[in-house]
Amino acid sequence: MVPGLIGKSEMVVREEDLVGKLGNIDVDVLSTPRLIQLLEEAAIEAIRDYMPSDQLSLGTEVKIRHLSPTTRGMKVTAHALLKKIDKNRLFFLVDAYDEREKVAEGEHERILIPKERFLQKVEKKRTA
């Protein structure tokens, strides 16, 4: 895995992606949590072919600016660029565009951890 890897993820905004699903806001636009998920998907795509089978990639930090609303039915495309690697930490630059303009930009951090160790931690918490 080396800096410079790029990933892309796309979606069409559906009913379940709208900000109105978060509470009492009745607006038919893409919610920030769903936008963040799309950006994470792009980062995962950037490294998918380079992931060792015994490792997991987990998101640890997201810092984005949601710049503009995207209405239901519009296509959104997210991009991720692996900017830096520091031991098991991966740093991405991310952005997203709808059919008309840039709608998000920011940074995303992921870590690589042994899959078995993570699953043991999950099981320990589940049975505690």
Stockholm file with secondary structure:
# STOCKHOLM 1.0

chainA/1-128         MVPGLIGKSEMVVREEDLVGKLGNIDVDVLSTPRLIQLLEEAAIEAIRDYMPSDQLSLGTEVKIRHLSPTTRGMKVTAHALLKKIDKNRLFFLVDAYDEREKVAEGEHERILIPKERFLQKVEKKRTA
#=GR chainA/1-128 SS CCTTCEEEEEEECCGGGBGGGGSSCCCCBBCHHHHHHHHHHHHHHHHGGGCCTTEEEEEEEEEEEECSCCBTTCEEEEEEEEEEEETTEEEEEEEEECSSSEEEEEEEEEEEEEHHHHHHHHHHHHHC
#=GC SS_cons         CCTTCEEEEEEECCGGGBGGGGSSCCCCBBCHHHHHHHHHHHHHHHHGGGCCTTEEEEEEEEEEEECSCCBTTCEEEEEEEEEEEETTEEEEEEEEECSSSEEEEEEEEEEEEEHHHHHHHHHHHHHC
//
